[in-house]
Amino acid sequence: MTKINTAYGQLPPAFFFTRIGETVASYAAAHPDRHLLRLGVGDVTGPLTPAVIEAMHAAVEEQAHAATFHGYLNEVGTDFMKAAVADYYARRNVIHSKEDVFISSGAADDLGAIGNLFSRDATVLVTEPAYPAYVDTNRMTGRRIVSLTGNAENGFLPLPTDETDADLVFLCSPNNPTGTAYTKAQLKKWVDWANERKAVIVFDAAYEAFVQDEDVPRSIYELPGAETCAIEISSLSKTAGFTGTRLGYTVVPGKLVREGLSLRDMWTQDRTTRTNGVSYILQRAGEAALSPEGVAQSRKAIGFYQENGRILADALKKTGQLFTGGRNAPYLWLRCPDGMTGWAFFDELIKTAQIVVTPGEGFGSGGEGYVRLSCFGSRGDTEEAARRLIQIL
């Protein structure tokens, strides 16, 4: 009899987003005359920038001619794309060697695969509420998972204590779903803790481009000591609107060593074994997106989403209802009124205000009684949703 990975049987049913989609579709079909204000899905709505489009067109043209055609590329990224990432960091005074940079087809891929570097016996710590993949990818391998819960009392930014014990820690800051962000002083506590215990932090920096406050780091490597305890994973999905284009990067410093092994060397071996890399066209697009010109163009779209966040935050302040986010991240995290569950409030908002949000229960036990609001909608929908939320709350 074939032996399979029975850990998959411990995963929760994949019904969360299916249920959301079915509920929204059912309401829309029953009420075709009502416009839904969609603040649920965390997907960008603006087009790719001119610099990116120009680079993609040029790369496609290169592929049309034998003299400039590109076949297989380096599995861990081309020199020009790795240099573009390193330069992007350097302009923020964070220095990396090109050898520390690995190019991927999106942060989600590497977040799921990074566990290959660690034993199945490793204990994984997740701060909840959390992006579900941190938990599920480790459940798939049968690892023990522990959690620190973010709540109103700790500002949804839990910190390690002397009792905190884990081998691998997943942190996301600015955070999805809560919109909160660790300050440099707070994140330094995690860095010091990890170095003391020889643990490794996997730092999800997907929303770094939304940071506005000076005391909030955009990279964990802004903090002394991080290069000996942290892996940073990010993407161009929110930075440059690449959600449908798919391109990301992971930084594994050469100084990160555990049990006598270089994690950078291990990750190189893993990627060259399991992948064939990312296409030439996408890497040229990424190079353009991270250039000074490309970043300046992307800032316009990010500024638009940041203004949506301000509009929603200002509205929620008027209601007196507890919420976080809306400034350093493209999400707001709202406590449901009258002790309602996230699912109940989700249903209520659709029926009474035609507003679509994401129930907090989808982000772990710490999300119960909350909903997530996205800042990626149109300006008109965002303003109307803000007005209706004031009336309802």
C-alpha positions as CSV (number, residue, x, y, z in Angstrom):
1,M,0.0,0.0,0.0
2,T,1.3,3.4,-0.9
3,K,2.3,5.6,2.0
4,I,1.3,9.2,1.7
5,N,1.9,12.3,3.8
6,T,-0.9,12.0,6.3
7,A,-0.1,15.5,7.6
8,Y,-2.3,16.9,4.8
9,G,-5.3,15.4,6.6
10,Q,-4.6,17.8,9.5
11,L,-5.1,20.8,7.3
12,P,-8.4,22.8,7.7
13,P,-10.9,22.4,4.9
14,A,-10.1,24.7,2.0
15,F,-13.5,26.4,2.3
16,F,-12.6,29.9,3.6
17,F,-12.3,31.9,0.4
18,T,-14.7,29.5,-1.3
19,R,-17.4,30.5,1.2
20,I,-16.6,34.2,0.8
21,G,-16.8,33.9,-3.0
22,E,-20.0,31.9,-2.9
23,T,-21.7,34.3,-0.5
24,V,-20.7,37.4,-2.6
25,A,-21.7,35.7,-5.8
26,S,-25.1,34.7,-4.4
27,Y,-25.8,38.1,-3.1
28,A,-24.8,39.8,-6.4
29,A,-27.0,37.4,-8.4
30,A,-30.0,38.0,-6.2
31,H,-29.5,41.8,-6.2
32,P,-28.2,42.8,-9.6
33,D,-29.2,46.4,-9.1
34,R,-26.9,46.8,-6.0
35,H,-23.2,47.7,-6.4
36,L,-20.9,45.8,-4.0
37,L,-18.1,47.8,-2.3
38,R,-15.3,45.2,-2.4
39,L,-12.9,45.8,0.5
40,G,-12.1,42.1,1.0
41,V,-9.5,40.9,-1.5
42,G,-6.0,42.1,-1.0
43,D,-5.3,42.5,-4.7
44,V,-4.0,45.6,-6.5
45,T,-6.3,47.3,-9.0
46,G,-3.9,49.7,-10.8
47,P,-2.0,48.8,-14.0
48,L,1.8,48.1,-14.3
49,T,3.9,51.2,-14.6
50,P,5.2,52.6,-18.0
51,A,8.8,51.6,-17.0
52,V,7.8,48.0,-16.4
53,I,5.7,47.7,-19.6
54,E,8.5,49.2,-21.7
55,A,11.0,46.7,-20.3
56,M,8.7,43.8,-20.9
57,H,8.1,44.8,-24.5
58,A,11.8,45.1,-25.1
59,A,12.5,41.7,-23.5
60,V,9.8,40.1,-25.6
61,E,11.4,41.6,-28.7
62,E,14.7,40.2,-27.7
63,Q,13.2,36.7,-27.5
64,A,12.0,37.1,-31.1
65,H,15.5,37.1,-32.5
66,A,18.2,34.4,-32.5
67,A,21.0,36.9,-31.7
68,T,19.3,38.1,-28.5
69,F,17.3,35.1,-27.5
70,H,17.6,33.8,-23.9
71,G,17.0,30.2,-22.9
72,Y,17.6,28.7,-19.5
73,L,18.8,31.2,-16.9
74,N,20.6,30.9,-13.6
75,E,18.1,29.2,-11.2
76,V,18.7,31.7,-8.4
77,G,18.4,34.8,-10.6
78,T,20.2,36.7,-13.3
79,D,23.0,39.0,-12.3
80,F,21.1,42.0,-13.5
81,M,18.0,41.2,-11.4
82,K,20.0,40.3,-8.3
83,A,22.0,43.6,-8.7
84,A,18.7,45.5,-9.0
85,V,17.5,44.0,-5.7
86,A,20.8,44.7,-4.0
87,D,20.7,48.3,-5.3
88,Y,17.1,48.8,-4.1
89,Y,18.3,47.9,-0.6
90,A,21.4,50.0,-0.9
91,R,19.4,53.1,-1.6
92,R,17.8,52.5,1.8
93,N,21.3,52.0,3.4
94,V,20.9,48.3,3.7
95,I,23.9,46.5,2.1
96,H,23.7,43.0,0.6
97,S,26.0,41.1,-1.7
98,K,24.4,39.9,-4.9
99,E,25.2,36.4,-3.7
100,D,22.7,36.9,-0.8
101,V,19.8,37.6,-3.2
102,F,17.6,34.9,-4.7
103,I,15.0,35.7,-7.3
104,S,11.7,33.8,-7.2
105,S,8.3,33.8,-8.9
106,G,6.7,35.5,-5.8
107,A,7.0,35.6,-2.1
108,A,4.4,32.9,-1.5
109,D,6.5,30.3,-3.3
110,D,9.5,30.9,-1.1
111,L,7.5,31.2,2.1
112,G,6.2,27.7,1.3
113,A,9.6,26.3,0.3
114,I,11.9,27.8,2.9
115,G,10.9,25.1,5.4
116,N,13.0,22.7,3.2
117,L,16.1,24.1,5.1
118,F,14.8,22.9,8.5
119,S,14.2,19.6,10.2
120,R,10.7,18.2,10.5
121,D,11.4,18.1,14.2
122,A,11.8,21.9,14.3
123,T,9.3,23.9,16.4
124,V,7.7,26.7,14.4
125,L,6.3,29.8,16.1
126,V,3.7,32.0,14.3
127,T,2.3,35.3,15.6
128,E,-1.4,35.3,15.1
129,P,-3.6,36.6,13.5
130,A,-1.4,35.4,10.6
131,Y,-1.3,34.8,6.9
132,P,-2.6,31.2,6.7
133,A,0.4,29.8,4.6
134,Y,2.8,30.2,7.5
135,V,0.8,27.6,9.4
136,D,-0.4,25.4,6.7
137,T,3.0,24.9,4.9
138,N,4.5,23.7,8.2
139,R,1.5,21.5,9.0
140,M,2.1,19.8,5.7
141,T,5.5,18.6,6.9
142,G,4.2,17.6,10.3
143,R,6.1,20.2,12.3
144,R,5.0,21.3,15.8
145,I,3.5,24.8,15.6
146,V,3.1,27.1,18.6
147,S,1.7,30.6,18.5
148,L,1.9,34.0,20.2
149,T,-1.4,35.8,19.9
150,G,-1.7,39.4,19.0
151,N,-4.6,41.2,20.6
152,A,-5.8,44.7,21.6
153,E,-3.7,44.6,24.8
154,N,-0.4,44.1,22.9
155,G,-1.4,46.2,19.9
156,F,-1.4,43.0,17.8
157,L,2.4,43.1,18.0
158,P,3.4,40.2,20.3
159,L,7.0,40.1,21.6
160,P,9.1,37.2,22.8
161,T,9.6,36.5,26.5
162,D,12.0,34.4,28.4
163,E,9.6,31.5,28.0
164,T,9.3,31.8,24.2
165,D,10.9,28.7,22.7
166,A,11.0,27.9,19.0
167,D,13.5,27.0,16.2
168,L,11.8,28.9,13.4
169,V,9.7,32.1,13.6
170,F,7.5,33.7,11.0
171,L,7.0,37.4,11.3
172,C,5.2,39.7,8.9
173,S,5.6,43.5,9.4
174,P,3.8,45.5,8.2
175,N,1.3,42.9,9.0
176,N,-1.3,41.1,7.0
177,P,-4.1,41.1,8.2
178,T,-3.8,43.6,11.1
179,G,-2.1,46.4,9.3
180,T,0.2,46.9,12.4
181,A,4.0,47.2,12.2
182,Y,6.8,46.6,14.6
183,T,9.0,49.6,15.5
184,K,12.7,49.2,15.3
185,A,12.9,48.9,19.1
186,Q,10.3,46.1,19.1
187,L,11.8,44.2,16.1
188,K,15.2,44.4,17.8
189,K,13.8,42.3,20.6
190,W,13.0,39.6,18.2
191,V,16.5,39.8,16.6
192,D,18.2,39.6,20.0
193,W,15.9,36.7,21.1
194,A,16.7,34.7,17.9
195,N,20.5,35.3,18.2
196,E,20.5,34.2,21.8
197,R,18.6,31.0,21.1
198,K,20.1,30.3,17.6
199,A,16.7,30.4,16.1
200,V,15.9,31.7,12.6
201,I,13.4,34.4,11.7
202,V,11.6,34.3,8.4
203,F,10.6,37.9,7.9
204,D,7.8,38.6,5.4
205,A,8.4,42.1,4.0
206,A,5.7,42.1,1.3
207,Y,4.3,45.4,2.4
208,E,7.5,47.3,3.1
209,A,6.7,49.9,0.4
210,F,3.7,51.1,2.4
211,V,5.7,52.1,5.5
212,Q,5.3,55.8,6.3
213,D,6.6,56.1,9.9
214,E,10.4,56.7,10.4
215,D,10.6,54.3,13.4
216,V,9.1,51.4,11.4
217,P,11.8,49.4,9.6
218,R,11.1,48.3,6.0
219,S,13.7,45.6,6.3
220,I,14.7,43.5,9.3
221,Y,18.3,44.1,8.1
222,E,18.0,47.7,9.3
223,L,18.7,46.2,12.8
224,P,22.1,45.2,14.0
225,G,22.5,41.4,14.3
226,A,19.7,40.5,11.8
227,E,22.2,39.2,9.3
228,T,23.0,36.3,11.6
229,C,19.5,35.2,12.4
230,A,17.0,36.3,9.7
231,I,15.9,35.4,6.2
232,E,13.9,38.1,4.4
233,I,11.2,37.3,1.8
234,S,9.5,39.9,-0.3
235,S,7.9,40.4,-3.7
236,L,6.9,43.0,-6.2
237,S,3.2,42.2,-5.9
238,K,2.3,45.2,-3.8
239,T,5.5,47.2,-4.4
240,A,5.0,47.4,-8.1
241,G,1.6,45.8,-8.8
242,F,3.0,42.4,-9.8
243,T,0.2,40.3,-8.3
244,G,-0.6,38.8,-11.7
245,T,2.9,39.1,-13.1
246,R,4.6,37.1,-10.2
247,L,8.1,38.1,-9.2
248,G,9.8,38.1,-5.8
249,Y,13.1,37.8,-4.0
250,T,14.6,36.2,-0.9
251,V,17.6,37.4,1.0
252,V,19.7,34.8,2.8
253,P,22.9,36.4,4.3
254,G,26.2,34.6,4.1
255,K,26.6,35.2,7.8
256,L,23.5,33.0,8.6
257,V,25.0,29.7,9.8
258,R,23.4,27.0,11.9
259,E,25.0,23.7,13.0
260,G,28.0,24.5,10.9
261,L,26.1,24.9,7.7
262,S,25.6,28.0,5.6
263,L,21.8,28.6,5.0
264,R,22.7,30.6,1.9
265,D,24.6,27.6,0.5
266,M,21.7,25.3,1.4
267,W,19.1,27.6,-0.2
268,T,21.3,27.7,-3.4
269,Q,21.3,23.9,-3.5
270,D,17.6,23.8,-2.8
271,R,16.7,26.2,-5.6
272,T,19.0,24.8,-8.2
273,T,17.6,21.4,-7.5
274,R,13.9,22.2,-7.3
275,T,13.4,25.0,-9.8
276,N,14.5,26.3,-13.2
277,G,14.3,29.9,-12.2
278,V,12.2,32.8,-13.4
279,S,11.7,33.9,-17.0
280,Y,14.0,36.5,-18.6
281,I,11.0,38.7,-19.5
282,L,9.8,38.9,-15.9
283,Q,13.3,39.6,-14.5
284,R,13.7,42.5,-17.0
285,A,10.4,43.8,-15.8
286,G,11.5,43.5,-12.2
287,E,14.8,45.3,-12.9
288,A,12.8,48.2,-14.3
289,A,10.3,48.2,-11.4
290,L,13.2,48.5,-8.9
291,S,15.0,51.2,-10.8
292,P,14.7,54.7,-9.4
293,E,12.4,55.6,-12.3
294,G,10.3,52.5,-11.7
295,V,10.0,53.1,-8.0
296,A,9.0,56.7,-8.5
297,Q,6.2,55.6,-10.9
298,S,5.0,52.9,-8.5
299,R,4.9,55.4,-5.6
300,K,1.9,57.1,-7.3
301,A,-0.1,53.9,-7.1
302,I,1.0,53.2,-3.5
303,G,0.1,56.7,-2.6
304,F,-3.4,56.2,-4.0
305,Y,-3.8,53.1,-1.8
306,Q,-2.4,54.9,1.2
307,E,-5.0,57.6,0.8
308,N,-7.7,55.0,0.7
309,G,-6.3,53.8,4.0
310,R,-6.4,57.3,5.5
311,I,-10.0,57.7,4.4
312,L,-11.1,54.4,6.0
313,A,-9.1,55.1,9.2
314,D,-10.6,58.6,9.5
315,A,-14.1,57.1,9.2
316,L,-13.4,54.3,11.8
317,K,-12.0,56.9,14.2
318,K,-15.4,58.6,14.2
319,T,-17.2,55.4,15.1
320,G,-15.1,54.8,18.3
321,Q,-14.8,51.1,17.3
322,L,-11.4,49.5,17.9
323,F,-9.2,49.1,14.8
324,T,-5.6,49.0,13.7
325,G,-3.8,49.7,10.5
326,G,-4.5,52.0,7.6
327,R,-1.2,53.7,7.6
328,N,1.9,51.5,7.2
329,A,0.0,48.7,5.5
330,P,-2.8,48.4,3.0
331,Y,-5.1,46.8,5.5
332,L,-7.3,47.8,8.5
333,W,-8.3,45.3,11.2
334,L,-11.7,46.1,12.7
335,R,-13.2,44.7,15.9
336,C,-16.8,43.6,15.2
337,P,-19.5,45.4,17.1
338,D,-21.7,43.9,19.8
339,G,-19.5,40.8,20.2
340,M,-20.3,39.5,16.7
341,T,-18.0,36.9,15.0
342,G,-16.2,37.9,11.9
343,W,-18.4,35.7,9.8
344,A,-21.6,37.2,11.3
345,F,-20.4,40.7,10.7
346,F,-19.3,39.8,7.2
347,D,-22.8,38.6,6.4
348,E,-24.3,41.7,8.0
349,L,-22.2,44.1,6.1
350,I,-23.1,42.6,2.7
351,K,-26.8,42.5,3.5
352,T,-27.1,46.0,5.1
353,A,-24.4,48.0,3.4
354,Q,-23.2,46.0,0.4
355,I,-19.6,46.1,1.8
356,V,-17.4,43.0,1.3
357,V,-14.7,42.4,3.9
358,T,-12.7,39.4,5.0
359,P,-13.7,37.6,8.3
360,G,-10.8,37.4,10.8
361,E,-11.4,33.8,11.5
362,G,-9.5,32.9,8.3
363,F,-6.3,34.2,9.9
364,G,-6.3,31.9,12.9
365,S,-7.9,31.8,16.4
366,G,-6.6,35.3,17.1
367,G,-8.8,36.7,14.4
368,E,-12.1,35.7,15.9
369,G,-14.4,38.7,16.3
370,Y,-12.5,40.9,13.7
371,V,-12.7,41.6,10.0
372,R,-10.0,42.8,7.6
373,L,-10.6,45.7,5.3
374,S,-8.5,46.2,2.1
375,C,-7.3,49.6,0.8
376,F,-7.1,48.4,-2.8
377,G,-10.6,49.4,-4.0
378,S,-11.5,52.4,-6.2
379,R,-11.6,55.8,-4.6
380,G,-15.4,56.1,-5.1
381,D,-16.0,52.7,-3.5
382,T,-13.7,53.5,-0.6
383,E,-15.3,56.8,0.1
384,E,-18.8,55.3,0.0
385,A,-17.8,52.4,2.2
386,A,-16.4,54.8,4.7
387,R,-19.6,56.7,4.8
388,R,-21.7,53.6,5.3
389,L,-19.4,52.2,8.0
390,I,-19.9,55.4,10.0
391,Q,-23.7,54.9,9.8
392,I,-23.6,51.2,10.8
393,L,-21.0,51.4,13.6
